[in-house]
Amino acid sequence: MEEIKGKGFVIKDKRFFATKGEEKQEKKEEKKVEDKKQERKAPLPEVSFNGLIFSLSSTALIYLGEIPDPTTKKKVKDLELAKHTIDTIAMLKEKTKGNLNEEEEKFIESVLVDLKWRYVKAAGL
């Protein structure tokens, strides 16, 4: 954004077009960002601890090959990344011990038990 400074004030040029009539580059980039925001189909979920755990568990399920990757629509199996994600959830459980409400404790515990069983099955152990 072009700024012109004088004594005691600043003038910011907020016009959409440059002096020769072409659209300014900054305005093109702002439009792209705004277009991407409008492309979002579903509203974002509320930010919560259970939401974080749910998101991580969904990632683990993708790596276990149980659900397709939302980007590629293909099932991928990467047991190393699945284990890493499960271990991350376990670390969060340990680090938040004593700071979670009953619902959050039950949720993280049930997610971990479920993912660990799915990992054992996928790994053929």
N, CA, C and O atoms as CSV, one atom per row, in Angstrom:
chain,resi,resn,atom,element,x,y,z
A,1,MET,N,N,0.848,-1.151,0.000
A,1,MET,CA,C,0.000,0.000,0.000
A,1,MET,C,C,0.904,1.226,0.000
A,1,MET,O,O,1.804,1.348,0.832
A,2,GLU,N,N,0.666,2.093,-0.901
A,2,GLU,CA,C,1.483,3.292,-1.038
A,2,GLU,C,C,1.110,4.284,0.048
A,2,GLU,O,O,-0.067,4.571,0.266
A,3,GLU,N,N,2.125,4.806,0.730
A,3,GLU,CA,C,1.895,5.799,1.768
A,3,GLU,C,C,2.647,7.063,1.429
A,3,GLU,O,O,3.782,7.012,0.955
A,4,ILE,N,N,2.018,8.194,1.668
A,4,ILE,CA,C,2.661,9.483,1.483
A,4,ILE,C,C,2.657,10.158,2.841
A,4,ILE,O,O,1.602,10.381,3.435
A,5,LYS,N,N,3.855,10.482,3.328
A,5,LYS,CA,C,3.955,11.079,4.653
A,5,LYS,C,C,4.206,12.574,4.525
A,5,LYS,O,O,5.018,13.028,3.720
A,6,GLY,N,N,3.493,13.306,5.333
A,6,GLY,CA,C,3.691,14.743,5.395
A,6,GLY,C,C,3.885,15.140,6.834
A,6,GLY,O,O,4.127,14.288,7.688
A,7,LYS,N,N,3.782,16.418,7.113
A,7,LYS,CA,C,3.928,16.883,8.485
A,7,LYS,C,C,2.652,16.588,9.263
A,7,LYS,O,O,1.607,17.183,9.000
A,8,GLY,N,N,2.742,15.665,10.225
A,8,GLY,CA,C,1.638,15.418,11.113
A,8,GLY,C,C,0.535,14.507,10.585
A,8,GLY,O,O,-0.432,14.258,11.306
A,9,PHE,N,N,0.636,14.009,9.384
A,9,PHE,CA,C,-0.406,13.110,8.885
A,9,PHE,C,C,0.178,12.156,7.850
A,9,PHE,O,O,1.257,12.376,7.298
A,10,VAL,N,N,-0.593,11.065,7.605
A,10,VAL,CA,C,-0.204,10.049,6.631
A,10,VAL,C,C,-1.381,9.845,5.689
A,10,VAL,O,O,-2.525,9.722,6.128
A,11,ILE,N,N,-1.096,9.810,4.398
A,11,ILE,CA,C,-2.127,9.543,3.392
A,11,ILE,C,C,-1.895,8.132,2.874
A,11,ILE,O,O,-0.802,7.808,2.410
A,12,LYS,N,N,-2.929,7.286,2.952
A,12,LYS,CA,C,-2.834,5.913,2.448
A,12,LYS,C,C,-3.689,5.807,1.202
A,12,LYS,O,O,-4.870,6.152,1.213
A,13,ASP,N,N,-3.084,5.328,0.134
A,13,ASP,CA,C,-3.785,5.162,-1.132
A,13,ASP,C,C,-4.518,3.827,-1.098
A,13,ASP,O,O,-3.892,2.769,-1.161
A,14,LYS,N,N,-5.848,3.875,-0.999
A,14,LYS,CA,C,-6.652,2.656,-0.908
A,14,LYS,C,C,-7.444,2.402,-2.178
A,14,LYS,O,O,-8.393,1.618,-2.180
A,15,ARG,N,N,-7.060,3.055,-3.238
A,15,ARG,CA,C,-7.775,2.844,-4.498
A,15,ARG,C,C,-7.491,1.447,-5.035
A,15,ARG,O,O,-6.419,0.884,-4.809
A,16,PHE,N,N,-8.466,0.900,-5.749
A,16,PHE,CA,C,-8.339,-0.438,-6.314
A,16,PHE,C,C,-7.499,-0.439,-7.590
A,16,PHE,O,O,-6.961,-1.477,-7.977
A,17,PHE,N,N,-7.386,0.698,-8.235
A,17,PHE,CA,C,-6.705,0.739,-9.519
A,17,PHE,C,C,-5.507,1.674,-9.467
A,17,PHE,O,O,-5.521,2.694,-8.778
A,18,ALA,N,N,-4.465,1.301,-10.213
A,18,ALA,CA,C,-3.281,2.139,-10.326
A,18,ALA,C,C,-3.610,3.314,-11.247
A,18,ALA,O,O,-4.709,3.393,-11.795
A,19,THR,N,N,-2.670,4.205,-11.410
A,19,THR,CA,C,-2.913,5.408,-12.204
A,19,THR,C,C,-3.210,5.107,-13.665
A,19,THR,O,O,-3.873,5.909,-14.322
A,20,LYS,N,N,-2.748,3.990,-14.193
A,20,LYS,CA,C,-2.980,3.656,-15.601
A,20,LYS,C,C,-4.223,2.799,-15.803
A,20,LYS,O,O,-4.472,2.345,-16.919
A,21,GLY,N,N,-5.010,2.564,-14.753
A,21,GLY,CA,C,-6.268,1.843,-14.898
A,21,GLY,C,C,-6.196,0.363,-14.569
A,21,GLY,O,O,-7.244,-0.267,-14.422
A,22,GLU,N,N,-5.009,-0.227,-14.444
A,22,GLU,CA,C,-4.936,-1.649,-14.109
A,22,GLU,C,C,-5.122,-1.825,-12.597
A,22,GLU,O,O,-4.811,-0.935,-11.806
A,23,GLU,N,N,-5.634,-2.991,-12.227
A,23,GLU,CA,C,-5.893,-3.269,-10.823
A,23,GLU,C,C,-4.565,-3.409,-10.079
A,23,GLU,O,O,-3.624,-4.027,-10.577
A,24,LYS,N,N,-4.502,-2.828,-8.886
A,24,LYS,CA,C,-3.285,-2.906,-8.081
A,24,LYS,C,C,-3.061,-4.342,-7.612
A,24,LYS,O,O,-4.021,-5.067,-7.351
A,25,GLN,N,N,-1.803,-4.753,-7.505
A,25,GLN,CA,C,-1.434,-6.108,-7.105
A,25,GLN,C,C,-1.961,-6.432,-5.702
A,25,GLN,O,O,-2.456,-7.535,-5.465
A,26,GLU,N,N,-1.856,-5.471,-4.769
A,26,GLU,CA,C,-2.324,-5.736,-3.399
A,26,GLU,C,C,-3.812,-6.041,-3.384
A,26,GLU,O,O,-4.262,-6.908,-2.635
A,27,LYS,N,N,-4.566,-5.343,-4.196
A,27,LYS,CA,C,-6.009,-5.540,-4.231
A,27,LYS,C,C,-6.349,-6.893,-4.840
A,27,LYS,O,O,-7.315,-7.533,-4.425
A,28,LYS,N,N,-5.558,-7.340,-5.829
A,28,LYS,CA,C,-5.774,-8.671,-6.415
A,28,LYS,C,C,-5.576,-9.741,-5.349
A,28,LYS,O,O,-6.358,-10.687,-5.251
A,29,GLU,N,N,-4.513,-9.581,-4.547
A,29,GLU,CA,C,-4.216,-10.559,-3.499
A,29,GLU,C,C,-5.289,-10.548,-2.421
A,29,GLU,O,O,-5.672,-11.604,-1.917
A,30,GLU,N,N,-5.783,-9.353,-2.060
A,30,GLU,CA,C,-6.855,-9.262,-1.077
A,30,GLU,C,C,-8.106,-9.958,-1.589
A,30,GLU,O,O,-8.799,-10.628,-0.823
A,31,LYS,N,N,-8.403,-9.808,-2.879
A,31,LYS,CA,C,-9.574,-10.466,-3.473
A,31,LYS,C,C,-9.429,-11.980,-3.407
A,31,LYS,O,O,-10.399,-12.679,-3.116
A,32,LYS,N,N,-8.213,-12.505,-3.675
A,32,LYS,CA,C,-7.990,-13.952,-3.636
A,32,LYS,C,C,-8.257,-14.492,-2.239
A,32,LYS,O,O,-8.900,-15.530,-2.082
A,33,VAL,N,N,-7.762,-13.784,-1.218
A,33,VAL,CA,C,-7.979,-14.213,0.164
A,33,VAL,C,C,-9.467,-14.200,0.487
A,33,VAL,O,O,-9.982,-15.137,1.098
A,34,GLU,N,N,-10.149,-13.154,0.082
A,34,GLU,CA,C,-11.597,-13.046,0.329
A,34,GLU,C,C,-12.362,-14.144,-0.403
A,34,GLU,O,O,-13.313,-14.702,0.145
A,35,ASP,N,N,-11.961,-14.461,-1.630
A,35,ASP,CA,C,-12.609,-15.529,-2.390
A,35,ASP,C,C,-12.442,-16.868,-1.692
A,35,ASP,O,O,-13.381,-17.662,-1.645
A,36,LYS,N,N,-11.242,-17.134,-1.144
A,36,LYS,CA,C,-11.001,-18.397,-0.448
A,36,LYS,C,C,-11.868,-18.498,0.801
A,36,LYS,O,O,-12.363,-19.576,1.130
A,37,LYS,N,N,-12.054,-17.374,1.499
A,37,LYS,CA,C,-12.907,-17.386,2.681
A,37,LYS,C,C,-14.335,-17.742,2.296
A,37,LYS,O,O,-15.007,-18.487,3.009
A,38,GLN,N,N,-14.796,-17.213,1.175
A,38,GLN,CA,C,-16.157,-17.478,0.731
A,38,GLN,C,C,-16.325,-18.902,0.222
A,38,GLN,O,O,-17.436,-19.432,0.238
A,39,GLU,N,N,-15.237,-19.537,-0.232
A,39,GLU,CA,C,-15.294,-20.913,-0.728
A,39,GLU,C,C,-15.560,-21.914,0.391
A,39,GLU,O,O,-16.074,-23.002,0.136
A,40,ARG,N,N,-15.212,-21.555,1.638
A,40,ARG,CA,C,-15.381,-22.462,2.759
A,40,ARG,C,C,-16.849,-22.839,2.853
A,40,ARG,O,O,-17.705,-21.973,3.029
A,41,LYS,N,N,-17.142,-24.117,2.737
A,41,LYS,CA,C,-18.518,-24.585,2.665
A,41,LYS,C,C,-19.176,-24.684,4.031
A,41,LYS,O,O,-20.297,-24.208,4.210
A,42,ALA,N,N,-18.509,-25.288,4.987
A,42,ALA,CA,C,-19.090,-25.496,6.302
A,42,ALA,C,C,-18.444,-24.550,7.309
A,42,ALA,O,O,-17.269,-24.209,7.173
A,43,PRO,N,N,-19.194,-24.127,8.306
A,43,PRO,CA,C,-18.575,-23.269,9.320
A,43,PRO,C,C,-17.573,-24.071,10.135
A,43,PRO,O,O,-17.713,-25.283,10.295
A,44,LEU,N,N,-16.581,-23.395,10.638
A,44,LEU,CA,C,-15.574,-24.062,11.458
A,44,LEU,C,C,-16.179,-24.441,12.802
A,44,LEU,O,O,-17.007,-23.706,13.340
A,45,PRO,N,N,-15.770,-25.586,13.347
A,45,PRO,CA,C,-16.316,-26.004,14.642
A,45,PRO,C,C,-15.777,-25.110,15.765
A,45,PRO,O,O,-14.781,-24.405,15.600
A,46,GLU,N,N,-16.454,-25.160,16.889
A,46,GLU,CA,C,-16.028,-24.409,18.067
A,46,GLU,C,C,-14.650,-24.915,18.501
A,46,GLU,O,O,-14.371,-26.111,18.417
A,47,VAL,N,N,-13.810,-24.024,18.954
A,47,VAL,CA,C,-12.483,-24.396,19.443
A,47,VAL,C,C,-12.655,-24.978,20.843
A,47,VAL,O,O,-13.134,-24.307,21.757
A,48,SER,N,N,-12.254,-26.242,20.991
A,48,SER,CA,C,-12.376,-26.909,22.290
A,48,SER,C,C,-11.332,-28.012,22.384
A,48,SER,O,O,-10.741,-28.419,21.384
A,49,PHE,N,N,-11.118,-28.485,23.598
A,49,PHE,CA,C,-10.169,-29.586,23.801
A,49,PHE,C,C,-10.650,-30.838,23.082
A,49,PHE,O,O,-9.864,-31.514,22.417
A,50,ASN,N,N,-11.940,-31.152,23.212
A,50,ASN,CA,C,-12.475,-32.335,22.537
A,50,ASN,C,C,-12.366,-32.190,21.021
A,50,ASN,O,O,-12.125,-33.173,20.320
A,51,GLY,N,N,-12.540,-30.982,20.515
A,51,GLY,CA,C,-12.385,-30.737,19.082
A,51,GLY,C,C,-10.964,-31.020,18.622
A,51,GLY,O,O,-10.753,-31.587,17.549
A,52,LEU,N,N,-9.992,-30.626,19.435
A,52,LEU,CA,C,-8.587,-30.901,19.113
A,52,LEU,C,C,-8.330,-32.404,19.084
A,52,LEU,O,O,-7.701,-32.913,18.156
A,53,ILE,N,N,-8.812,-33.105,20.089
A,53,ILE,CA,C,-8.617,-34.557,20.156
A,53,ILE,C,C,-9.329,-35.241,18.994
A,53,ILE,O,O,-8.791,-36.174,18.400
A,54,PHE,N,N,-10.532,-34.784,18.668
A,54,PHE,CA,C,-11.264,-35.347,17.538
A,54,PHE,C,C,-10.488,-35.144,16.237
A,54,PHE,O,O,-10.404,-36.054,15.412
A,55,SER,N,N,-9.930,-33.963,16.060
A,55,SER,CA,C,-9.152,-33.669,14.855
A,55,SER,C,C,-7.924,-34.579,14.753
A,55,SER,O,O,-7.636,-35.130,13.691
A,56,LEU,N,N,-7.210,-34.727,15.863
A,56,LEU,CA,C,-6.043,-35.612,15.867
A,56,LEU,C,C,-6.448,-37.064,15.618
A,56,LEU,O,O,-5.750,-37.790,14.910
A,57,SER,N,N,-7.564,-37.486,16.192
A,57,SER,CA,C,-7.996,-38.875,15.985
A,57,SER,C,C,-8.411,-39.103,14.531
A,57,SER,O,O,-8.203,-40.187,13.988
A,58,SER,N,N,-8.992,-38.095,13.910
A,58,SER,CA,C,-9.338,-38.212,12.484
A,58,SER,C,C,-8.077,-38.364,11.645
A,58,SER,O,O,-8.044,-39.143,10.693
A,59,THR,N,N,-7.052,-37.623,12.001
A,59,THR,CA,C,-5.765,-37.734,11.307
A,59,THR,C,C,-5.192,-39.141,11.475
A,59,THR,O,O,-4.686,-39.729,10.519
A,60,ALA,N,N,-5.275,-39.673,12.683
A,60,ALA,CA,C,-4.788,-41.034,12.928
A,60,ALA,C,C,-5.569,-42.039,12.097
A,60,ALA,O,O,-4.983,-42.972,11.548
A,61,LEU,N,N,-6.882,-41.864,11.996
A,61,LEU,CA,C,-7.698,-42.782,11.192
A,61,LEU,C,C,-7.332,-42.720,9.711
A,61,LEU,O,O,-7.390,-43.730,9.010
A,62,ILE,N,N,-6.958,-41.548,9.246
A,62,ILE,CA,C,-6.488,-41.418,7.859
A,62,ILE,C,C,-5.204,-42.221,7.687
A,62,ILE,O,O,-5.066,-42.979,6.726
A,63,TYR,N,N,-4.256,-42.055,8.626
A,63,TYR,CA,C,-2.972,-42.763,8.529
A,63,TYR,C,C,-3.122,-44.268,8.734
A,63,TYR,O,O,-2.296,-45.047,8.257
A,64,LEU,N,N,-4.168,-44.675,9.440
A,64,LEU,CA,C,-4.424,-46.109,9.601
A,64,LEU,C,C,-5.101,-46.698,8.366
A,64,LEU,O,O,-5.302,-47.910,8.280
A,65,GLY,N,N,-5.450,-45.842,7.418
A,65,GLY,CA,C,-6.085,-46.303,6.186
A,65,GLY,C,C,-7.554,-46.621,6.348
A,65,GLY,O,O,-8.139,-47.307,5.510
A,66,GLU,N,N,-8.162,-46.125,7.427
A,66,GLU,CA,C,-9.573,-46.428,7.689
A,66,GLU,C,C,-10.525,-45.459,7.013
A,66,GLU,O,O,-11.646,-45.827,6.662
A,67,ILE,N,N,-10.086,-44.231,6.831
A,67,ILE,CA,C,-10.904,-43.251,6.117
A,67,ILE,C,C,-10.037,-42.575,5.059
A,67,ILE,O,O,-8.828,-42.438,5.247
A,68,PRO,N,N,-10.637,-42.156,3.956
A,68,PRO,CA,C,-9.841,-41.537,2.891
A,68,PRO,C,C,-9.346,-40.141,3.287
A,68,PRO,O,O,-9.996,-39.422,4.046
A,69,ASP,N,N,-8.195,-39.788,2.758
A,69,ASP,CA,C,-7.649,-38.450,2.938
A,69,ASP,C,C,-8.625,-37.464,2.301
A,69,ASP,O,O,-8.990,-37.640,1.139
A,70,PRO,N,N,-9.057,-36.430,3.026
A,70,PRO,CA,C,-10.049,-35.514,2.462
A,70,PRO,C,C,-9.538,-34.726,1.257
A,70,PRO,O,O,-10.337,-34.255,0.448
A,71,THR,N,N,-8.241,-34.580,1.129
A,71,THR,CA,C,-7.682,-33.838,0.006
A,71,THR,C,C,-7.623,-34.694,-1.256
A,71,THR,O,O,-8.057,-34.271,-2.327
A,72,THR,N,N,-7.079,-35.905,-1.115
A,72,THR,CA,C,-6.884,-36.769,-2.286
A,72,THR,C,C,-8.040,-37.735,-2.517
A,72,THR,O,O,-8.167,-38.310,-3.598
A,73,LYS,N,N,-8.884,-37.913,-1.497
A,73,LYS,CA,C,-10.010,-38.860,-1.542
A,73,LYS,C,C,-9.535,-40.315,-1.662
A,73,LYS,O,O,-10.304,-41.196,-2.047
A,74,LYS,N,N,-8.254,-40.556,-1.328
A,74,LYS,CA,C,-7.693,-41.909,-1.391
A,74,LYS,C,C,-7.314,-42.372,0.009
A,74,LYS,O,O,-6.931,-41.570,0.860
A,75,LYS,N,N,-7.427,-43.674,0.236
A,75,LYS,CA,C,-6.993,-44.240,1.510
A,75,LYS,C,C,-5.487,-44.446,1.477
A,75,LYS,O,O,-4.932,-44.982,0.517
A,76,VAL,N,N,-4.849,-44.012,2.538
A,76,VAL,CA,C,-3.395,-44.114,2.658
A,76,VAL,C,C,-3.103,-44.819,3.978
A,76,VAL,O,O,-3.774,-44.571,4.979
A,77,LYS,N,N,-2.109,-45.691,3.980
A,77,LYS,CA,C,-1.740,-46.363,5.221
A,77,LYS,C,C,-0.295,-46.016,5.540
A,77,LYS,O,O,0.617,-46.361,4.790
A,78,ASP,N,N,-0.095,-45.334,6.656
A,78,ASP,CA,C,1.241,-44.975,7.121
A,78,ASP,C,C,1.249,-45.206,8.629
A,78,ASP,O,O,0.904,-44.319,9.408
A,79,LEU,N,N,1.648,-46.410,9.024
A,79,LEU,CA,C,1.578,-46.785,10.433
A,79,LEU,C,C,2.507,-45.954,11.308
A,79,LEU,O,O,2.202,-45.723,12.479
A,80,GLU,N,N,3.625,-45.503,10.769
A,80,GLU,CA,C,4.549,-44.674,11.554
A,80,GLU,C,C,3.882,-43.337,11.929
A,80,GLU,O,O,3.968,-42.893,13.074
A,81,LEU,N,N,3.225,-42.712,10.958
A,81,LEU,CA,C,2.533,-41.453,11.247
A,81,LEU,C,C,1.306,-41.687,12.129
A,81,LEU,O,O,0.975,-40.845,12.964
A,82,ALA,N,N,0.634,-42.817,11.950
A,82,ALA,CA,C,-0.503,-43.148,12.808
A,82,ALA,C,C,-0.050,-43.279,14.257
A,82,ALA,O,O,-0.685,-42.741,15.165
A,83,LYS,N,N,1.053,-43.998,14.470
A,83,LYS,CA,C,1.592,-44.166,15.828
A,83,LYS,C,C,2.006,-42.825,16.414
A,83,LYS,O,O,1.761,-42.561,17.591
A,84,HIS,N,N,2.622,-41.988,15.614
A,84,HIS,CA,C,3.048,-40.669,16.088
A,84,HIS,C,C,1.842,-39.843,16.531
A,84,HIS,O,O,1.896,-39.169,17.559
A,85,THR,N,N,0.773,-39.892,15.773
A,85,THR,CA,C,-0.431,-39.140,16.116
A,85,THR,C,C,-1.074,-39.693,17.385
A,85,THR,O,O,-1.521,-38.926,18.237
A,86,ILE,N,N,-1.125,-41.010,17.515
A,86,ILE,CA,C,-1.670,-41.637,18.720
A,86,ILE,C,C,-0.810,-41.278,19.930
A,86,ILE,O,O,-1.338,-40.986,21.003
A,87,ASP,N,N,0.495,-41.299,19.763
A,87,ASP,CA,C,1.404,-40.917,20.845
A,87,ASP,C,C,1.228,-39.445,21.227
A,87,ASP,O,O,1.371,-39.087,22.396
A,88,THR,N,N,0.922,-38.603,20.256
A,88,THR,CA,C,0.677,-37.188,20.537
A,88,THR,C,C,-0.564,-37.027,21.415
A,88,THR,O,O,-0.566,-36.238,22.360
A,89,ILE,N,N,-1.609,-37.775,21.099
A,89,ILE,CA,C,-2.832,-37.730,21.914
A,89,ILE,C,C,-2.535,-38.233,23.326
A,89,ILE,O,O,-3.021,-37.663,24.303
A,90,ALA,N,N,-1.737,-39.302,23.436
A,90,ALA,CA,C,-1.368,-39.842,24.749
A,90,ALA,C,C,-0.558,-38.818,25.549
A,90,ALA,O,O,-0.744,-38.690,26.759
A,91,MET,N,N,0.327,-38.099,24.886
A,91,MET,CA,C,1.120,-37.067,25.547
A,91,MET,C,C,0.206,-35.946,26.050
A,91,MET,O,O,0.379,-35.451,27.163
A,92,LEU,N,N,-0.764,-35.551,25.228
A,92,LEU,CA,C,-1.709,-34.511,25.648
A,92,LEU,C,C,-2.514,-34.975,26.872
A,92,LEU,O,O,-2.788,-34.187,27.777
A,93,LYS,N,N,-2.882,-36.245,26.887
A,93,LYS,CA,C,-3.613,-36.795,28.035
A,93,LYS,C,C,-2.770,-36.675,29.299
A,93,LYS,O,O,-3.259,-36.260,30.349
A,94,GLU,N,N,-1.511,-37.040,29.185
A,94,GLU,CA,C,-0.602,-36.990,30.333
A,94,GLU,C,C,-0.355,-35.550,30.793
A,94,GLU,O,O,-0.387,-35.269,31.991
A,95,LYS,N,N,-0.114,-34.648,29.857
A,95,LYS,CA,C,0.210,-33.253,30.179
A,95,LYS,C,C,-0.984,-32.480,30.737
A,95,LYS,O,O,-0.807,-31.495,31.455
A,96,THR,N,N,-2.200,-32.923,30.409
A,96,THR,CA,C,-3.393,-32.210,30.876
A,96,THR,C,C,-4.039,-32.883,32.085
A,96,THR,O,O,-5.097,-32.457,32.546
A,97,LYS,N,N,-3.402,-33.927,32.592
A,97,LYS,CA,C,-3.941,-34.678,33.730
A,97,LYS,C,C,-4.242,-33.723,34.894
A,97,LYS,O,O,-3.396,-32.927,35.301
A,98,GLY,N,N,-5.449,-33.825,35.408
A,98,GLY,CA,C,-5.861,-32.974,36.525
A,98,GLY,C,C,-6.443,-31.636,36.082
A,98,GLY,O,O,-6.947,-30.879,36.911
A,99,ASN,N,N,-6.379,-31.336,34.790
A,99,ASN,CA,C,-6.894,-30.059,34.284
A,99,ASN,C,C,-8.093,-30.220,33.365
A,99,ASN,O,O,-8.598,-29.238,32.819
A,100,LEU,N,N,-8.548,-31.448,33.192
A,100,LEU,CA,C,-9.678,-31.703,32.295
A,100,LEU,C,C,-10.939,-31.944,33.111
A,100,LEU,O,O,-10.884,-32.415,34.247
A,101,ASN,N,N,-12.076,-31.612,32.509
A,101,ASN,CA,C,-13.326,-31.966,33.188
A,101,ASN,C,C,-13.617,-33.441,32.903
A,101,ASN,O,O,-12.920,-34.074,32.110
A,102,GLU,N,N,-14.635,-33.975,33.543
A,102,GLU,CA,C,-14.937,-35.406,33.432
A,102,GLU,C,C,-15.230,-35.829,31.995
A,102,GLU,O,O,-14.775,-36.881,31.547
A,103,GLU,N,N,-15.984,-35.011,31.283
A,103,GLU,CA,C,-16.322,-35.323,29.891
A,103,GLU,C,C,-15.066,-35.400,29.022
A,103,GLU,O,O,-14.926,-36.312,28.207
A,104,GLU,N,N,-14.158,-34.444,29.198
A,104,GLU,CA,C,-12.917,-34.433,28.408
A,104,GLU,C,C,-12.044,-35.638,28.734
A,104,GLU,O,O,-11.450,-36.237,27.838
A,105,GLU,N,N,-11.963,-35.995,30.019
A,105,GLU,CA,C,-11.172,-37.164,30.423
A,105,GLU,C,C,-11.715,-38.447,29.795
A,105,GLU,O,O,-10.955,-39.263,29.273
A,106,LYS,N,N,-13.037,-38.615,29.852
A,106,LYS,CA,C,-13.658,-39.807,29.267
A,106,LYS,C,C,-13.455,-39.844,27.756
A,106,LYS,O,O,-13.196,-40.902,27.183
A,107,PHE,N,N,-13.573,-38.690,27.119
A,107,PHE,CA,C,-13.437,-38.632,25.664
A,107,PHE,C,C,-12.024,-39.004,25.227
A,107,PHE,O,O,-11.854,-39.840,24.339
A,108,ILE,N,N,-11.017,-38.399,25.833
A,108,ILE,CA,C,-9.641,-38.684,25.417
A,108,ILE,C,C,-9.281,-40.138,25.708
A,108,ILE,O,O,-8.575,-40.771,24.923
A,109,GLU,N,N,-9.760,-40.667,26.823
A,109,GLU,CA,C,-9.487,-42.070,27.157
A,109,GLU,C,C,-10.127,-43.009,26.139
A,109,GLU,O,O,-9.484,-43.952,25.675
A,110,SER,N,N,-11.379,-42.759,25.791
A,110,SER,CA,C,-12.055,-43.646,24.834
A,110,SER,C,C,-11.424,-43.544,23.443
A,110,SER,O,O,-11.308,-44.548,22.740
A,111,VAL,N,N,-11.021,-42.349,23.049
A,111,VAL,CA,C,-10.359,-42.172,21.752
A,111,VAL,C,C,-9.044,-42.947,21.729
A,111,VAL,O,O,-8.746,-43.644,20.759
A,112,LEU,N,N,-8.265,-42.825,22.793
A,112,LEU,CA,C,-6.983,-43.535,22.844
A,112,LEU,C,C,-7.150,-45.049,22.799
A,112,LEU,O,O,-6.434,-45.727,22.063
A,113,VAL,N,N,-8.085,-45.583,23.574
A,113,VAL,CA,C,-8.313,-47.034,23.577
A,113,VAL,C,C,-8.704,-47.497,22.167
A,113,VAL,O,O,-8.177,-48.486,21.657
A,114,ASP,N,N,-9.625,-46.775,21.557
A,114,ASP,CA,C,-10.092,-47.134,20.219
A,114,ASP,C,C,-8.947,-47.083,19.201
A,114,ASP,O,O,-8.770,-48.020,18.422
A,115,LEU,N,N,-8.182,-46.008,19.204
A,115,LEU,CA,C,-7.093,-45.874,18.222
A,115,LEU,C,C,-6.000,-46.916,18.428
A,115,LEU,O,O,-5.435,-47.431,17.463
A,116,LYS,N,N,-5.705,-47.223,19.686
A,116,LYS,CA,C,-4.672,-48.240,19.951
A,116,LYS,C,C,-5.106,-49.615,19.431
A,116,LYS,O,O,-4.293,-50.346,18.866
A,117,TRP,N,N,-6.389,-49.972,19.621
A,117,TRP,CA,C,-6.887,-51.244,19.097
A,117,TRP,C,C,-6.847,-51.262,17.567
A,117,TRP,O,O,-6.481,-52.266,16.955
A,118,ARG,N,N,-7.223,-50.152,16.971
A,118,ARG,CA,C,-7.189,-50.068,15.508
A,118,ARG,C,C,-5.746,-50.171,14.986
A,118,ARG,O,O,-5.500,-50.774,13.941
A,119,TYR,N,N,-4.804,-49.579,15.720
A,119,TYR,CA,C,-3.401,-49.656,15.319
A,119,TYR,C,C,-2.912,-51.097,15.377
A,119,TYR,O,O,-2.265,-51.576,14.446
A,120,VAL,N,N,-3.220,-51.784,16.468
A,120,VAL,CA,C,-2.810,-53.195,16.615
A,120,VAL,C,C,-3.367,-54.022,15.461
A,120,VAL,O,O,-2.659,-54.846,14.882
A,121,LYS,N,N,-4.621,-53.801,15.133
A,121,LYS,CA,C,-5.257,-54.529,14.028
A,121,LYS,C,C,-4.572,-54.206,12.705
A,121,LYS,O,O,-4.282,-55.112,11.924
A,122,ALA,N,N,-4.311,-52.927,12.442
A,122,ALA,CA,C,-3.690,-52.512,11.175
A,122,ALA,C,C,-2.253,-53.010,11.060
A,122,ALA,O,O,-1.783,-53.329,9.968
A,123,ALA,N,N,-1.565,-53.075,12.193
A,123,ALA,CA,C,-0.166,-53.526,12.184
A,123,ALA,C,C,-0.052,-55.042,12.168
A,123,ALA,O,O,1.028,-55.588,11.943
A,124,GLY,N,N,-1.168,-55.720,12.406
A,124,GLY,CA,C,-1.153,-57.194,12.409
A,124,GLY,C,C,-0.411,-57.759,13.602
A,124,GLY,O,O,0.218,-58.813,13.501
A,125,LEU,N,N,-0.477,-57.074,14.728
A,125,LEU,CA,C,0.221,-57.528,15.950
A,125,LEU,C,C,-0.618,-58.465,16.771
A,125,LEU,O,O,-0.175,-58.930,17.821
